[in-house]
Amino acid sequence: MNIPFSPPDIGEEEIKEVVDTLKSGWVTTGPKTKLFEKKIAEFCHTDRAVCLNSATACMETTLRLLGVGPGDEVITSAYTYTASASVVCHVGAKLVLVDTAPDSFQMDCDQLEAAITEKTKVIIPVELGGVVCDYHRLFQIVEKKKSLFQPSGELQEKIGRVILMADAAHGFGAMQGDRMCGEIADFTCFSFHAVKNLTTAEGGAVTWRSLPSIDNEDIYKQYMLFSLHGQSKDALAKTQAGAWEYDIVAPYYKCNMTDIMASIGLAQLRRYPELLKRRREIIAAYDQALSDLPVTRLVHYDDRGASSGHLYLVRLTGKDQRFRNRMIERMAELGVATNVHYKPLPLLSAYKNMGFDIDDYPNAFHMFENEITLPLHTCLTDEQIVYVTDTFKKVWMELC
């Protein structure tokens, strides 16, 4: 067999929706993008949602909306993809990295609490693999440190504490208790990249909690300005009779979603309950098949909530990088593509050059050195699921 790691699950429904968009004559940001935003907000139980061209754009734009910039500090995990951190650099703030807790993919909350200073404006928790972070503890921390918070700007002042902006690139559809990912953190940024559970090819969305004295419509309008050059009217509004006139309120950015992208997303969203169900079935099959091996698997479903089932992360107990890399190579030879999520940021040149040293993040390194990610996507057949786990066990026995 030849089993790819994460192909997009695109069918006739998505194709028909895109064709309909192409035939409509409206291919950039327009009625389908607005409809997709409405549907995402409904799905996440939020008042509004904004769709942009990537989760990275969503995170950077949110930091700019919050007035984060030079002189400020933003904290995120050392164990994440670069996008969680690069957006901090884009706005000119100081990046602060926190190690994971022992044997965990999530930030160490004690270290996180200690890292908050008078300059801290935002914390970026990461919903790695689709598992929602411990927001009960995170909100406790930011409330406890409230006296340190020094707001700059009206929005920061209204929130009145360090803001939690989730990197939920993996998290669309996850739940914590009875709350959806998207309504828990102050702001939540999703990815709809080609490898994600729900795809628009490229794309992302941001949702936010309704907060006292903050006008959600005003927040939405600010995102629109940031995403389209600071133009006071988008192309859709300008199509109204005699409505050509517009203003540029500031020299902003260009990161809007198109109706072609949104049309894929609309079809995917209609299918999404079944896609999430299938992911849960695959995870259950993997869990059962690997239960007799000395490996540790990311827990996706428990009494605290349900993940989006985005990644199947396995740690090879007692093994090192060399063993893990040999497993990846051997499984590839047998037709199974695997991956690693993630190289901790301090191992990467960009962050080494900023002065980060992996020796300061031993728990993150320990998680990385023996982690392997198995293919988890809704194009997998039952036969392929068995082949993946049989191949994993076969290679494990060969190398041990």
C-alpha positions in Angstrom: 0.0 0.0 0.0 0.9 3.7 -0.3 -0.7 5.7 2.4 -0.2 9.5 2.4 0.0 11.4 5.6 -2.8 13.9 5.3 -4.5 14.4 1.9 -7.6 16.7 1.7 -10.9 15.0 1.7 -12.6 16.7 -1.3 -15.7 15.3 -2.9 -18.4 16.2 -5.4 -20.2 18.5 -2.9 -17.1 20.7 -2.7 -16.6 20.7 -6.4 -20.2 21.6 -7.1 -20.0 24.5 -4.6 -16.9 25.8 -6.2 -18.4 25.6 -9.7 -21.5 27.4 -8.5 -19.2 30.2 -7.2 -17.2 30.4 -10.5 -20.5 30.6 -12.4 -21.8 33.3 -10.1 -19.1 35.8 -11.3 -18.2 36.6 -7.7 -14.9 34.9 -6.8 -13.2 37.2 -4.3 -14.6 38.2 -0.8 -18.4 38.3 -1.2 -21.6 36.6 -0.2 -20.2 33.1 0.3 -17.4 34.4 2.6 -20.0 36.2 4.6 -22.2 33.1 4.8 -19.2 31.0 5.8 -18.4 33.4 8.6 -22.1 33.2 9.8 -22.0 29.4 9.8 -18.7 29.3 11.7 -20.0 31.6 14.4 -23.1 29.4 14.7 -20.9 26.3 14.9 -18.7 27.8 17.6 -21.5 29.4 19.6 -20.1 32.9 19.1 -21.7 36.1 18.0 -19.4 36.8 15.1 -16.5 35.2 13.1 -14.0 36.6 10.7 -12.6 34.6 7.8 -9.1 35.5 6.5 -6.5 33.8 4.2 -4.7 31.9 7.0 -4.7 31.2 10.7 -1.4 33.1 10.8 -3.2 36.2 9.4 -5.9 35.7 12.0 -3.3 35.6 14.9 -1.3 38.5 13.6 -4.4 40.6 12.9 -5.7 39.9 16.4 -2.5 41.0 18.0 -2.7 44.3 16.0 -6.3 44.7 16.9 -5.3 44.4 20.6 -2.6 47.0 20.1 0.3 44.7 20.8 3.7 46.0 19.6 7.2 47.0 20.5 7.8 47.1 24.2 5.2 44.4 24.9 5.7 40.7 25.6 3.7 37.7 24.3 4.1 34.2 25.7 3.6 30.9 23.9 4.8 27.3 24.0 8.3 26.2 23.0 6.5 23.1 21.6 4.6 24.4 18.6 4.8 25.3 14.9 6.5 28.6 14.1 3.3 30.4 13.2 2.4 30.6 17.0 5.6 32.6 17.5 6.4 34.3 14.2 3.3 36.5 14.5 4.7 38.0 17.7 7.8 38.9 15.9 5.7 40.4 13.0 4.1 43.0 15.3 7.5 43.9 17.0 6.7 42.4 20.4 9.1 40.4 22.5 8.6 36.6 22.2 8.7 34.6 25.5 8.7 30.8 25.2 7.7 28.5 28.0 8.6 24.8 28.4 6.0 22.1 28.4 5.0 20.4 31.6 6.8 17.0 32.2 5.4 14.4 29.8 2.9 16.8 28.4 2.5 18.6 25.0 1.1 21.7 26.8 2.9 24.6 28.5 3.9 24.1 32.2 1.4 26.4 33.9 3.7 27.1 36.9 6.4 28.3 34.5 3.8 30.2 32.5 2.6 32.0 35.6 6.2 32.9 36.6 6.9 34.3 33.1 4.1 36.9 33.2 5.5 40.5 33.8 4.2 44.0 33.6 4.9 43.9 29.9 2.9 40.8 29.1 -0.1 41.5 27.0 -1.1 38.1 25.4 -0.6 34.4 26.1 -1.0 32.1 23.1 -2.0 28.6 24.2 -1.8 25.9 21.5 -4.5 23.3 20.9 -2.0 20.7 19.8 -3.4 17.8 17.9 -6.9 19.2 18.4 -7.0 18.8 22.2 -8.3 21.9 24.0 -6.0 23.4 26.7 -6.8 23.7 30.4 -8.5 27.0 30.2 -9.8 26.8 33.8 -6.2 27.0 34.9 -5.2 29.5 32.3 -7.9 31.9 33.3 -7.0 31.4 37.0 -3.4 32.5 36.1 -4.4 35.7 34.2 -6.8 36.7 36.9 -4.2 36.1 39.6 -1.7 38.2 37.7 -4.3 41.0 36.9 -2.6 43.5 39.2 0.6 43.4 36.9 -1.3 44.2 33.8 -0.6 47.6 32.2 -3.1 48.1 29.4 -2.2 50.2 26.3 -5.2 51.1 24.3 -9.0 51.0 24.8 -9.5 47.3 24.0 -6.8 46.1 26.4 -8.2 48.5 29.1 -11.7 47.0 28.7 -10.4 43.4 29.0 -8.3 44.5 32.0 -5.9 41.5 32.1 -3.5 39.5 30.0 -5.5 38.2 27.0 -5.7 34.5 26.0 -5.5 34.1 22.2 -5.7 30.4 21.2 -3.7 29.0 18.4 -6.4 26.5 17.5 -5.1 25.7 14.1 -5.8 22.1 15.0 -8.9 22.7 17.1 -11.9 23.4 15.0 -14.7 21.2 16.3 -13.1 20.3 19.6 -15.0 20.7 22.9 -14.2 21.2 26.5 -17.2 20.2 28.6 -20.2 21.6 26.8 -18.3 24.5 25.3 -16.9 24.6 21.7 -13.4 25.5 20.9 -13.9 29.1 19.7 -16.0 30.3 22.6 -13.6 29.5 25.4 -10.5 31.6 25.0 -10.8 35.4 24.6 -9.9 35.0 20.9 -9.5 31.8 18.9 -7.7 31.4 15.6 -8.4 28.4 13.3 -6.7 27.0 10.3 -8.4 25.7 7.2 -5.1 24.8 5.4 -5.1 21.8 3.1 -4.0 19.3 5.8 -6.6 20.4 8.4 -9.8 18.5 9.3 -11.9 21.2 7.5 -10.1 22.8 4.5 -10.6 25.8 2.3 -7.2 25.0 0.6 -5.7 27.9 2.4 -7.6 30.0 4.9 -8.5 30.6 8.6 -11.0 32.1 10.9 -11.0 34.0 14.2 -13.8 34.0 16.8 -14.0 35.7 20.1 -16.0 35.7 23.4 -18.5 38.4 23.9 -17.2 40.6 26.7 -18.9 43.4 28.7 -18.6 46.9 27.2 -17.1 45.5 23.9 -19.1 45.9 20.7 -18.8 42.8 18.6 -19.8 44.7 15.5 -17.0 47.2 16.1 -14.5 44.3 16.5 -15.7 42.8 13.2 -15.3 46.1 11.4 -11.8 46.5 12.7 -10.9 43.1 11.4 -12.3 44.0 8.0 -10.2 47.2 7.9 -7.0 45.3 8.8 -7.7 42.6 6.2 -8.4 44.9 3.2 -5.9 47.8 3.1 -7.8 49.8 5.7 -10.5 50.4 3.1 -13.8 51.6 4.6 -15.9 49.5 2.1 -15.2 46.0 0.8 -15.9 45.1 -2.8 -19.3 43.7 -1.9 -20.5 46.9 -0.3 -19.2 48.9 -3.3 -21.4 47.0 -5.7 -24.5 48.7 -4.3 -25.9 51.4 -6.6 -23.9 54.6 -6.4 -21.8 53.3 -3.6 -18.3 53.5 -5.2 -17.0 56.1 -2.7 -14.6 54.8 0.0 -11.9 55.9 2.3 -8.6 54.4 3.5 -8.5 54.9 7.2 -4.9 53.6 7.7 -2.3 51.8 5.6 -3.2 48.3 6.7 -2.8 44.8 5.2 -4.3 42.4 2.6 -5.3 39.0 4.0 -9.0 38.5 3.0 -10.6 35.1 2.2 -12.1 34.6 -1.2 -15.5 33.2 -2.1 -13.8 30.3 -3.9 -12.1 29.3 -0.6 -15.3 29.9 1.4 -17.3 27.7 -1.0 -15.1 24.8 -0.3 -15.5 25.5 3.4 -19.3 25.7 3.2 -19.4 22.2 1.7 -16.9 20.9 4.2 -18.9 22.3 7.1 -22.0 20.6 6.0 -20.1 17.3 6.0 -18.1 18.1 9.2 -20.1 16.1 11.8 -19.5 12.9 9.8 -15.9 13.8 9.3 -15.4 14.2 13.0 -17.2 10.9 13.6 -14.9 9.1 11.2 -11.8 10.6 12.9 -13.1 9.3 16.2 -13.5 5.8 14.7 -9.9 5.9 13.3 -8.5 7.0 16.7 -10.4 4.2 18.5 -9.0 1.6 16.0 -5.5 2.9 16.4 -5.8 3.0 20.2 -7.0 -0.6 20.4 -4.4 -1.9 17.9 -1.5 -0.2 19.8 -2.7 -0.9 23.3 -0.3 -3.8 23.8 2.8 -1.8 22.9 4.9 0.3 25.3 4.0 3.6 23.7 2.1 6.6 25.0 -0.7 8.1 22.8 -2.2 11.6 23.0 -5.6 11.3 24.7 -8.3 12.8 22.5 -11.5 11.8 24.3 -12.1 11.8 28.1 -14.6 13.1 30.7 -13.2 16.7 30.2 -14.1 16.9 26.5 -13.5 15.8 23.0 -10.8 16.9 20.6 -11.1 17.5 16.9 -9.1 14.4 16.3 -6.6 16.2 14.2 -3.3 14.4 14.9 -2.4 10.9 16.2 0.7 11.6 18.3 2.6 8.6 19.6 5.6 8.7 22.0 8.0 5.7 21.7 8.6 5.1 25.4 12.2 4.8 26.3 13.4 5.5 22.8 15.5 8.3 21.3 15.7 10.4 18.1 17.7 7.8 16.3 15.2 5.0 16.9 12.3 7.3 16.0 13.9 8.4 12.8 14.6 4.8 11.8 11.0 4.0 12.4 9.9 6.9 10.1 12.3 5.7 7.4 11.3 2.1 7.6 7.6 2.8 7.6 8.0 5.0 4.6 9.8 2.1 2.8 6.7 0.0 3.6 4.4 2.7 2.2 3.2 4.5 5.3 3.9 8.2 5.5 4.4 9.6 9.0 5.5 12.9 10.5 6.8 14.6 13.7 4.8 17.3 15.6 6.9 19.3 16.4 10.5 20.3 16.5 10.6 22.6 19.5 11.2 26.2 18.4 14.6 26.5 20.1 15.9 23.8 17.8 15.2 25.9 14.7 17.7 28.4 13.3 15.4 31.4 13.5 14.8 31.0 17.2 18.4 30.0 18.0 19.4 33.3 16.4 17.0 35.1 18.8 19.0 33.6 21.7 16.7 30.6 22.6 18.5 27.5 23.8 16.9 24.1 23.8 18.8 23.3 27.0 16.3 25.7 28.7 13.4 23.6 27.5 14.2 20.0 28.5 10.6 18.8 28.8 9.8 20.0 25.2 12.9 18.3 23.9 12.0 15.1 25.8 8.5 15.1 24.1 10.0 15.7 20.7 12.9 13.2 20.7 10.6 10.1 20.5 7.4 11.4 19.0 6.0 10.1 15.8 2.6 11.0 14.2 0.6 8.4 12.3 -1.6 9.3 9.3 -5.0 10.4 10.5 -7.5 11.6 7.8 -10.9 10.7 6.5 -9.7 9.3 3.3 -8.3 6.2 5.2 -10.2 3.0 4.5 -10.6 0.3 7.2 -8.1 -1.8 5.4 -5.6 1.0 5.4 -6.1 1.6 9.1 -5.2 -2.0 9.8 -2.2 -1.8 7.5 -0.9 1.3 9.3 -1.0 -0.3 12.7 0.3 -3.7 11.5 3.2 -1.9 9.9 3.9 0.1 13.0 4.0 -3.0 15.1 6.1 -4.9 12.6 8.7 -2.1 12.4 8.7 -1.7 16.2 9.5 -5.4 16.6 12.2 -5.3 13.8 14.0 -2.3 15.4 13.7 -3.5 19.0 
